[in-house]
Amino acid sequence: MDPARLDRELARRGWNATDLAKAAGISVATMSAARSGRPVANATVCKIAEALLKLMPPMVIADLGAGEGTISQLMAQRAKRVIAVDNSARVIVQRIRFFFVTLHPNAQ
């Protein structure tokens, strides 16, 4: 997470890190840890991503290095379209493809 970029984007929308923490349902201390690059739980990252998605208009998003698709799944709920890419054939076949083919027609 790039704190300077995050702050710029939040400011454009009239938000700050405290507002984002509140929208994500996490403490300000946890938001501070995430912004500084310290390890935080995957569930925390998902909560932050969900809150950020509420600020974005629907758009086409490329998730490069999508892994198991956790963030891609969140984005697919609000994005116009999500293209998830990963270099592991096993991951693509077992996880991403199942999710997107069966549940989200706006994802590739």
C-alpha positions as CSV (number, residue, x, y, z in Angstrom):
1,M,0.0,0.0,0.0
2,D,1.4,3.4,-1.0
3,P,0.4,5.8,1.8
4,A,1.1,8.9,-0.2
5,R,-1.0,7.8,-3.1
6,L,-3.7,6.5,-0.7
7,D,-3.8,9.9,1.0
8,R,-4.1,11.8,-2.3
9,E,-7.0,9.6,-3.4
10,L,-8.8,9.9,-0.1
11,A,-8.3,13.7,-0.1
12,R,-9.8,13.9,-3.6
13,R,-12.9,12.4,-2.2
14,G,-12.9,14.4,1.1
15,W,-11.7,11.4,3.2
16,N,-8.7,10.7,5.4
17,A,-7.1,7.6,6.9
18,T,-9.4,7.9,9.9
19,D,-12.5,8.0,7.7
20,L,-11.2,4.9,5.8
21,A,-10.5,3.0,9.1
22,K,-14.1,3.8,10.2
23,A,-15.6,2.7,6.9
24,A,-13.5,-0.5,7.0
25,G,-14.6,-1.3,10.6
26,I,-11.0,-1.4,11.8
27,S,-9.1,0.7,14.4
28,V,-7.0,3.7,13.4
29,A,-4.0,1.8,14.8
30,T,-4.6,-1.1,12.5
31,M,-5.0,1.3,9.6
32,S,-1.7,2.9,10.5
33,A,0.0,-0.5,10.6
34,A,-1.4,-1.4,7.1
35,R,-0.3,2.0,5.7
36,S,3.2,1.6,7.1
37,G,3.7,-1.8,5.5
38,R,3.6,-3.7,8.8
39,P,1.9,-7.2,8.5
40,V,-1.8,-7.2,9.0
41,A,-4.3,-10.0,8.7
42,N,-5.8,-10.9,5.3
43,A,-9.2,-10.1,6.7
44,T,-8.0,-6.6,7.5
45,V,-6.8,-6.1,3.9
46,C,-10.1,-7.3,2.6
47,K,-12.0,-4.8,4.9
48,I,-9.8,-2.0,3.6
49,A,-10.3,-3.1,0.0
50,E,-14.1,-3.2,0.5
51,A,-14.1,0.3,1.9
52,L,-11.9,1.6,-0.9
53,L,-14.2,0.0,-3.5
54,K,-17.1,2.0,-2.2
55,L,-15.1,5.2,-3.3
56,M,-14.5,4.0,-6.8
57,P,-16.8,4.2,-9.8
58,P,-17.4,1.0,-11.7
59,M,-14.3,0.4,-14.0
60,V,-12.3,-2.4,-15.6
61,I,-9.6,-3.6,-13.2
62,A,-6.6,-5.8,-13.8
63,D,-5.4,-7.8,-10.8
64,L,-1.9,-8.8,-11.7
65,G,-0.5,-11.5,-9.4
66,A,-4.0,-12.4,-8.3
67,G,-3.0,-15.4,-6.3
68,E,-6.1,-17.2,-5.0
69,G,-8.2,-14.2,-6.1
70,T,-9.2,-12.8,-2.7
71,I,-9.0,-9.2,-3.8
72,S,-10.3,-10.0,-7.3
73,Q,-13.4,-11.4,-5.7
74,L,-14.0,-8.2,-3.8
75,M,-13.4,-6.1,-6.9
76,A,-15.7,-8.2,-9.0
77,Q,-18.6,-7.3,-6.7
78,R,-18.4,-3.6,-7.7
79,A,-16.2,-3.3,-10.8
80,K,-17.5,-3.2,-14.3
81,R,-15.1,-6.0,-15.1
82,V,-12.1,-7.7,-13.4
83,I,-9.2,-9.4,-15.2
84,A,-7.3,-11.6,-12.8
85,V,-3.8,-12.8,-13.9
86,D,-1.4,-15.1,-12.1
87,N,1.5,-17.2,-13.4
88,S,0.5,-20.3,-11.4
89,A,-1.6,-22.6,-13.6
90,R,-2.6,-24.6,-10.5
91,V,-4.0,-21.4,-8.9
92,I,-5.8,-20.3,-12.0
93,V,-7.4,-23.7,-12.6
94,Q,-8.3,-24.5,-9.0
95,R,-9.4,-21.2,-7.6
96,I,-9.8,-18.2,-9.9
97,R,-11.4,-20.0,-12.7
98,F,-14.0,-21.7,-10.5
99,F,-14.9,-18.5,-8.8
100,F,-15.2,-16.3,-11.9
101,V,-16.8,-18.8,-14.2
102,T,-19.5,-19.9,-11.7
103,L,-20.2,-16.7,-9.8
104,H,-19.1,-13.5,-11.6
105,P,-19.8,-13.1,-15.3
106,N,-18.0,-9.7,-15.2
107,A,-14.6,-11.3,-14.5
108,Q,-12.0,-13.1,-16.6
